[in-house]
Amino acid sequence: MPQKTSETPMMQQYQAIKDQYPDAFLFYRIGDFYELFNDDAIKGSQLLELTLTARNKSADDPIPMCGVPHHAVQSYIDVLIDHGYKVAICEQMEDPKKAVGMVKREVIQLVTPGTTMDVKAGEAKSNNYLAAVVPDKGQYGFSYADLSTGELKVATLTSKFTLQNELGALGSKEVVVPEDLAEDDAKLLGGGRLLSKQPASQPTAEASYVSQDLADPLAKATAVMLMQYLLATQKRSLAHIQKAVFYQPANYLEMDQDARTNLDILKNSRTGRKGDTLLAILDATKTAMGGRLLKQWLERPLLDLGHITARQDQVQTLLNHFFERSELQDRLTKVYDLERLAGRVAYGNVNGRDLIQLQTSLDQVPALQDILAKLDDGSFKDLRAELDPVADVAGLIRRAVEPEPPISITDGGVIMRGYNAQLDQYRDAMQNSKQWIADLEASEREATGIHNLRIRYNKVFGYYIEVTNSNLAKVPTDRYERKQTLTNAERFITPALKEKETLILEAEEKSTALEYDLFQEIREQVKLQIGRLQKLAAQLASLDVLQSFAVVAEAEHYVRPVMHAGSHTVTIHGGRHPVVEHVLGAQQYIPNDVIMGDDTDMLLITGPNMSGKSTYMRQLALIVIMAQAGSFVPADDAQLPVFDQIFTRIGAADDLAAGQSTFMVEMMEANAALAHATASSLVLFDEIGRGTATYDGMALAQAIIEYLHDHVHAKTLFSTHYHELTALSDSLPKLRNVHVGAVEQNGTLVFLHKMLPGPADKSYGIHVAKLAGLPADLLSRADTILTHLESSSVDKAAPVPETKEAEAQLSLFEPEPVRPKNDPVIKKLTAFDLLAATPMDAMNLIYDLQKHLKKK
């Protein structure tokens, strides 16, 4: 009778463990493989491209299974994590040879998208944040942590809008929520994120420690829940998790997710890559932790004028000291990722090479202090005084760990000679014994006359004497004890050789075990200093970002912006878009001024497509972000207020996943600004109203302009193709018209990319279509239709006549006579090269034409 596989003791054990982790793939260790069963196997075989087989195929209910080798398991786990799944790693907790009955197994770690410690190539400068949210009466306790660095932040958020912005800014793939989370909140927090429910429980000592400085009850509860989840999933010491730091988004320049996307701050909105972004332009950091901090500074620019000025002072100091800055860079290049090294120490997966990296990093600190001492203006005085080289840890590693240790910490060769007397004795015993074997080999060769006699070792037979078949006749009778016969040789042993083997193996075993114990002790000593290491890491990261700002400012010719409080005037001369300028080159990019005094709240921008309106708008926003992050800015000079928020409505895209059209997305983004902007905000609106009928769009655009002007009073750049809106400057005193210059040259549109006062004189849509390569007949017909629409007072939806004769019948008045193409005036105007002419050339031309016309 076939056996029911599901009732075997092993499957009973498997199912009992799987029941504890129903939402995770269970990697169940059997010998050298991790096996997946049942639904995990079916789904896992598809995701991981594994062969699906079955356990006990002859059973009534064969169980689907697939497996992966233990030495390659991490790559398979990474694939599942990238797909948004959890993985429970179940290990054998005892030696199968010594186990009585079933081998004891336990889950040693639950790996989730928000808790993975594995840092992929190219991602060292990125954080992986796990977020936690606790809704409570319209408020949200919000916390986030990076398990690899130990960073833990917490806030109390007062709106869904702010909550979504925070989650979007962090890019969290996983959010921990209470077990009783309401369905509406689950929908709000979902959106492609994994929601992990954490049951209520009594705070552990670790959770109480990290939350001890929090006064707000909701913030504290959220931090505790997050820490409880980390402890439950990681099942090990998390001593590197820092005390929770309370923050409020309103303490920084706030940008919603639309603004971050539209402005290409961290990721290019068109390609999705990190190139061609503000981050890529400003990132000259030398350390991974500096790269991560730069991201944080760009995501959360400052509001405090004193802090902004302090950063600018430090950047200026570094700019003024080229040689010291170069020395600083050289030293920072040798600093490894202290934050993550500290995390690995606490986590228990640090090896000898990690400790050598830690020592190398700490060895740079005294030199960094000396360099900072040369910067005599005082801006780095406090930082230099606070830098702690953690010399005791560096000295311990230098004394204890081999400079070039192996990766494994269980096979020996990690601890330095001279660090431990007992270990040195074991090593001497091994060395002496091995010398004894070498001497024995030499004496046996001499005694037997067999010059190729060898004494060798393998794990099966231990030490043995090997003699080739051609020399067997030379072996004296009864000298050796035969051990093994090979095809071309015989292997022998002697009592003395086996006795020495026992001594060597005992010494090796004891030496390896002692080395492991010593390494664990060293790791625990380092672990006690994690707080100091993390503080040092934060200081070096800050120094790295500041030198990066200085390097980029020098290379790109940025200037220090003058920041002022109490006034909202904006004065930028020769402003440039940092990313576009970097791509085009400084010689090709045309700079523009942005002048918005107390008498101007809004610039209404007109001009043709592709002429640079959106670039001009983004340019101002990026200059603001850079300035409030502490960076210098791309301009000839800049005077700026401190903005509290930036809102954008740039570009057009459907949100198909949410069932929203382009126009709906446009209106929602506009509403976010109208609802939340203040007089200290910056608003960028590009082509509002184009997603609906012309009159609808124009009406909405005008109403939005009037609302911003009369009620919000934020500094606003509003670009539009509705030329009728330019008349609003007559009724709205703080609105000013500007346009992007463009000229027609030989029938071709030439963009000047220069912002000029006043409205554009006409639309250039057909010219842009010509540049795009549309058929000539189509363009000619469009020109005909445009002429009719612009001149006709009848219903503009009426059909446009196909012929010039029919077209003439529509005119109520006699048309002006058209000059023939060979008219001298027409010839002179056509031949005149406006772009190459001087003002005097233009005046002379006008004078000549006027004389010609007066003669007629």
Buried (B, 14 or more C-beta within 10 A) or exposed (E): EEEEBBEBEBBEBBBEBBEEBEEBBBBBBBEEBBBBBBEBBBBBBEBBEBEEBBBBEEBEEBBBBBBBEBEEBEEBBBBBBEEEBBBBBBBBEEEEEEEEEEBEBEBBBBBBBBBBBEBEEEEBBBBBBBBBBBBEEEBBBBBBBBBBBBBBBBBBBBEBEBBBBBBBBBBBBBBBBBEEBEEEBEEBBEEEBBBBEBEEEEBBEBBEBBBEEBEBEBBBBBBBBBBBBBBBBBBBBBBBBBBBBBBEBBEBBBBBBBBBBBBBBBBBBEEEEBEBBBBBBBBBBBBBBBBBBBBBBBBBBBBEBEEBBBBBBBBBBBBEBEEBBEBBBEBBEBBBBBBBBBBBBBBEEBBBBBBBBBBBBBBBBBBBBEBBEEBEEEBBEEBBEEBBBBEBBBEBBBEBBBEEBBEEBEEBBBBBEEBBEEBBBBBEBBEBBBEBBEEBBEEBBEEBEBEEBBBEEEEEEBBBBBBBEEBEEEBEEEEBEEBEEEEEBBBBBBEEBBEBBEBBBBBBEBBBEBBBEBBEEBBEBBBEBBBBBBBBBBBBBBBBBBBBBBBBBBEBEBBBBEBBEEEBBBBBBBBBBBBBBBEEEEEEBBBBBBBBEEEBBBBBBBBBBBBBBBBBBBBBBBBBBBBBBBBBBBBEBBBBBBBBBBBBBBBBEBEEEEEBBBBBBBBBBBEBBBEBBEEBBBBBBBBBBBBBEEEEBBBBBBEBBBEBBEEBBBBBBBBBBBBEBBEBBEEBEBBBBBBBBBEEEEEEBBBBBBBBEEBBEEBBEBBBBBBEEEEEEEBEEBEBBBEBEEEBEEEEEEEBBEEEEEBEEBEEEEEEEEEEEEEEBEEEEEEBEEEEEEEEEEEEBEEEBEEEEEEE
